[in-house]
Amino acid sequence: MTTFPCAAADSPEPSRTWVQSMGGPLIAVPVSALAKWHGCTGTGIVVGSGEVLDDYDRACEVEGLAGVIAVGEAGAQGLVLADEPASSFYLAEHQVFVRWLGADSEADLIAAAQAVLADPTIEWDECGIWNTDGPAVLMDSVIAGAELGVEYPDGKGMPEQASVALPSGSWLVRAAHVSPFKDTSVGMVQLLLQAPSQA
């Protein structure tokens, strides 16, 4: 987990918690379903020696910039930030995941993200509907939810994670990779709350 301090000591903006993977996709898993996410197992296909898809395999299969997959068998869903293993953080005030595709500094990347959010001409890809019962955790999809608080066997720290403050609801997921400025490219995965269906 990488936490960048505010640019100015008197800034009201909180530090940002970036999450980086070990090479695979990141995933946002509802807190209520963390124990049901098993990550990479020895019986999986991508890393293991088995022939049955494990949770990490299913995350790696997501096509496009983002996608929704099942977590456990009780109807919970996780949101996979796909395409490439870019360091990412969650910008709660805009309900958007910001992904570091290329920038000279964090300030440049944040400026690019703000420019994208303010530009109504941006072409977004729709990536499905994510149903969640509340707050989630952004994490490396290779890690099991139950192991987030467990130190790595080599003693080199804990698995990276960041809180995703989110009310329950159905969220339209839309994503874009944009280069609004020279030498700066940002990935965006935004959540738009959907109105309840009228039965």
PyMOL commands that set and color helices and strands:
alter all, ss='L'
color gray80, all
select helices_A, chain A and resi 31-36+55-60+92-94+106-118+145-147
alter helices_A, ss='H'
color red, helices_A
select strands_A, chain A and resi 2-4+16-18+26-30+66-71+76-81+88-91+96-102+125-132+136-140+161-164+169-181+184-193
alter strands_A, ss='S'
color yellow, strands_A
deselect
rebuild
show_as cartoon
